[in-house]
Amino acid sequence: MKSSIIEVLQQYDNFTKLKEFSEYGNGHINDTYLLDYEGSGKIILQKINKTIFKEPKKLMENIALVTSFLRDKIEKNGGDPDRETLNLIKTKDGQSFYEDSKGEIWRAYNFISDTICYEQVTNAKEFYESGFAFGNFQNLLADFPVNKLSEVIKNFHNTEDRFATFKAQINEDPLGRAKNVKEEIDFFLNREEYTHIFNRALANNEISLKVTHNDTKLNNILFDKDTKKALCVIDLDTIMPGVAAFDFGDSIRFGANKGLEDEVDLSKVGLDIELFEAFTRGFLEACGKSLNKREIELLHMGAIVMTYECGIRFLGDYIAGDKYFKIARENHNLDRARTQIKLISDMEEHIEEMKKIVEKYI
């Protein structure tokens, strides 16, 4: 075991009773370890990736505030706060994180046993549960004072800002790739209106900033191993002020696509309307009463705008020389962008049906 990890472990109680230590999970951002202690069970230890998260202390302040608030809410509602939210384990001196001698930031969570995690949506019931979990997350935090949260990644879902970056990447075109993807570029440029929808709604006070998760993939939910019901929303690093439709929309983009995010055969890509309905039903059952009329009306547009935002990020990165997203093959980011284009086109064809489904569950 590395001396740096021993230094961290010594900041927590029961260090001398540690019986097992191993790397854990398949996350790509933070370093994660599972610790098993004699007599007191397991905990998760993580080192935060400072390359991605430039201000990890602010990130940890966000998580400490939100998990404490969730714990109180769950307890008041008669739930199990030890299993239905992540719980930070404090260091011996009462801190929610530890900064080691090299300036790295570490944290420890309770390990929630008897749970499973799904990487891909396989049926409508799972996706309904996913919708309910993320909707319940919104609902529980509806009265959280959102101004207390820091923006851990600046302009993360500011689609206008993402669009400005996209146009700059086209103009710079360092590898001369733009001329070969004119059709794809025009697709996004012709839909610039999508970039303004939510900023305008916020500016006009039609919708409000809320606590948003900002990474609402199925694999960020723990399911009860026995009941297969969604139990706990995890991976809280990107919690910050945002728009409810973005959490809704990113789930749809990722989970209700008939094909993979980087599918080459575009005939396999499209909106699975059954999965869209399942997620919508779960989401609105859980948080419909905490959203205003306009916020609900814009949910389906969240799916389109999040897919659009992802598409311009993939295509922009391809044009810039694949600097941000990891690629496993030539033209990988271009394939990803084309998948988003096909998915947007299919959503546009089904937009009236999407609206009716949302209205059905109000």
ROTI-529555 format. One line per 4 residues: number of its first residue (from 1); for each residue x, y, z of C-alpha. Coordinates in pm, whole numbers, plus 50000, padded with zeros to 5 digits. Example, Ala and Ser with C-alpha at 12.3 -4.5 7.8 and 13.67 -1.06 7.14 Angstrom:
2
1) 51230:49550:50780  51367:49894:50714
***
This chain:
362
1) 50000:50000:50000  50135:50344:49906  50256:50566:50188  50027:50847:50063
5) 49723:50623:50113  49842:50515:50458  49869:50884:50547  49505:50931:50446
9) 49376:50619:50622  49534:50734:50947  49302:51037:50943  49000:50812:50995
13) 48894:50606:51295  48965:50232:51316  49280:50247:51100  49436:49965:51303
17) 49132:49744:51234  49163:49762:50854  49159:49405:50722  49120:49451:50346
21) 49199:49723:50091  49137:49711:49714  49072:49927:49409  48700:49950:49339
25) 48456:50016:49055  48506:50116:48693  48492:50495:48719  48731:50689:48496
29) 48766:51014:48689  48846:50963:49058  49067:50697:49218  48835:50476:49423
33) 48911:50215:49688  48703:49978:49899  48810:49943:50263  48688:49662:50489
37) 48728:49710:50863  48711:49449:51137  48379:49492:51319  48267:49816:51153
41) 48207:49721:50791  48312:49878:50462  48373:50230:50339  48457:50388:50003
45) 48770:50605:49985  48823:50839:49689  49091:51076:49566  48931:51360:49368
49) 49068:51425:49020  49195:51783:49033  49253:51790:48658  48878:51771:48602
53) 48766:51946:48920  48980:52256:48960  48831:52355:49297  48783:52027:49486
57) 48724:52197:49820  48421:52381:49680  48302:52053:49530  48326:51892:49874
61) 48141:52183:50036  47857:52124:49786  47844:51753:49862  47858:51804:50240
65) 47570:52055:50228  47351:51846:49998  47404:51507:50163  47336:51653:50508
69) 47015:51813:50377  46911:51487:50207  46978:51287:50521  46748:51512:50727
73) 46475:51503:50462  46486:51125:50423  46473:51079:50800  46172:51312:50831
77) 45996:51121:50552  46044:50792:50737  46311:50658:50500  46651:50504:50567
81) 46914:50782:50554  47198:50530:50577  47095:50367:50249  46899:50629:50053
85) 47176:50889:50030  47553:50892:50034  47692:50981:50376  48034:51140:50413
89) 48250:50995:50688  48430:51267:50878  48798:51262:50958  48920:51240:51318
93) 48921:51620:51335  48564:51646:51205  48630:51746:50842  48436:51617:50540
97) 48759:51565:50342  49133:51536:50399  49405:51726:50213  49723:51518:50211
101) 50084:51636:50218  50087:51658:49836  49774:51872:49823  49548:51590:49703
105) 49189:51589:49831  49043:51266:49970  48699:51173:50100  48527:50870:50250
109) 48166:50754:50209  47960:50487:50373  47946:50169:50162  47585:50081:50079
113) 47563:49701:50079  47326:49467:49893  47298:49696:49591  47358:49663:49220
117) 47437:49911:48944  47332:49886:48578  47548:50016:48294  47281:50013:48023
121) 46902:50035:48019  46760:49691:47938  46389:49739:48008  46123:50001:48077
125) 46089:49908:48446  46455:49991:48514  46418:50321:48335  46099:50405:48524
129) 46293:50344:48847  46574:50563:48715  46326:50842:48641  46173:50810:48985
133) 46517:50820:49152  46632:51136:48974  46287:51293:49014  46293:51215:49385
137) 46640:51368:49408  46492:51688:49260  46191:51672:49489  46388:51621:49810
141) 46610:51918:49724  46330:52145:49599  46359:52376:49901  46738:52360:49933
145) 46888:52714:49918  47052:52677:49577  47254:52999:49619  47470:52813:49874
149) 47614:52589:49602  47928:52667:49403  47953:52617:49026  48216:52340:49020
153) 48250:52338:48640  48187:52684:48498  47920:52704:48225  47883:52324:48230
157) 47533:52330:48075  47537:52683:47939  47445:52584:47584  47501:52937:47451
161) 47858:52924:47582  47911:52575:47437  47785:52705:47101  48031:52997:47109
165) 48313:52748:47174  48189:52533:46884  48197:52827:46642  48548:52918:46759
169) 48663:52559:46696  48521:52575:46342  48701:52904:46275  49033:52781:46415
173) 49011:52440:46239  49374:52344:46322  49375:52018:46122  49161:52129:45828
177) 48883:51886:45920  48592:52133:45899  48565:52117:45518  48491:51744:45537
181) 48204:51780:45786  48017:52077:45642  47683:51894:45649  47723:51812:46018
185) 47834:52167:46101  47535:52313:45916  47298:52082:46103  47400:52241:46432
189) 47437:52598:46305  47084:52583:46160  46950:52493:46506  47115:52773:46702
193) 46772:52858:46848  46803:52554:47076  47095:52720:47254  46878:53008:47380
197) 46569:52827:47511  46668:52777:47874  46877:53090:47922  46581:53297:47802
201) 46338:53108:48026  46566:53177:48324  46607:53543:48230  46228:53581:48203
205) 46177:53409:48542  45965:53139:48377  46182:52872:48540  46424:52879:48832
209) 46765:52741:48916  46751:52423:49121  46995:52173:49265  47084:51952:48970
213) 47293:51636:48951  47431:51697:48600  47533:51337:48529  47203:51152:48531
217) 47311:50824:48377  47159:50493:48487  47492:50383:48636  47474:50668:48887
221) 47190:50498:49071  47222:50212:49319  46938:49959:49298  46833:49732:49582
225) 46970:49387:49498  46653:49207:49609  46364:49438:49516  46541:49586:49207
229) 46400:49926:49309  46612:50240:49278  46760:50317:49617  47023:50591:49607
233) 47161:50850:49363  47542:50848:49364  47836:51033:49198  47755:51378:49333
237) 48066:51559:49206  47877:51770:48951  47600:51887:49185  47547:52259:49128
241) 47277:52509:49035  47102:52412:48713  46776:52349:48530  46554:52047:48603
245) 46506:51978:48231  46881:51922:48192  46884:51632:48439  46572:51494:48270
249) 46712:51549:47923  47054:51395:47977  46892:51078:48109  46681:51056:47794
253) 46978:51125:47567  47180:50849:47726  46913:50596:47822  46636:50621:47561
257) 46860:50604:47254  46799:50277:47069  47167:50268:46973  47500:50327:47143
261) 47638:50677:47193  47905:50608:46930  47703:50379:46701  47838:50372:46344
265) 47525:50216:46192  47288:50513:46222  46988:50298:46130  47012:50162:46485
269) 46990:50511:46641  46666:50677:46744  46440:50766:47035  46281:50469:47211
273) 45943:50624:47286  45850:50346:47530  46159:50421:47738  46092:50794:47711
277) 45745:50738:47856  45874:50510:48134  46132:50764:48250  45887:51055:48222
281) 45628:50872:48431  45879:50796:48707  46032:51144:48704  45701:51331:48723
285) 45551:51093:48980  45842:51187:49205  45886:51559:49140  45591:51686:48936
289) 45452:51880:49232  45781:52063:49290  45812:52191:48931  45611:52480:48790
293) 45399:52454:48475  45666:52597:48245  45939:52372:48387  45723:52070:48306
297) 45634:52203:47959  46005:52233:47877  46110:51884:47990  46095:51733:47640
301) 46308:52022:47511  46565:51933:47774  46614:51602:47592  46670:51777:47259
305) 46894:52052:47398  47113:51811:47597  47157:51595:47287  47235:51906:47082
309) 47488:52024:47341  47660:51687:47343  47664:51684:46965  47839:52020:46929
313) 48090:51917:47194  48172:51593:47008  48191:51759:46666  48384:52058:46801
317) 48635:51827:46966  48676:51631:46642  48747:51954:46453  48989:52072:46725
321) 49189:51748:46705  49026:51521:46967  49165:51711:47264  48898:51649:47528
325) 48704:51325:47479  48904:51003:47478  48890:50822:47145  48930:50450:47075
329) 48939:50475:46696  48983:50717:46408  48685:50953:46368  48542:50837:46703
333) 48421:51185:46801  48273:51234:46454  48081:50907:46495  47956:51029:46831
337) 47844:51360:46679  47660:51185:46397  47479:50968:46650  47358:51280:46831
341) 47246:51431:46499  47040:51122:46418  46891:51118:46768  46799:51489:46749
345) 46636:51435:46409  46431:51147:46548  46328:51350:46853  46218:51633:46624
349) 45998:51388:46434  45843:51268:46762  45820:51606:46934  45439:51616:46951
353) 45431:51264:47093  45693:51360:47352  45484:51662:47456  45170:51450:47492
357) 45352:51197:47710  45473:51474:47943  45118:51618:47962  44980:51271:48037
361) 45170:51250:48367  45119:51602:48498
***
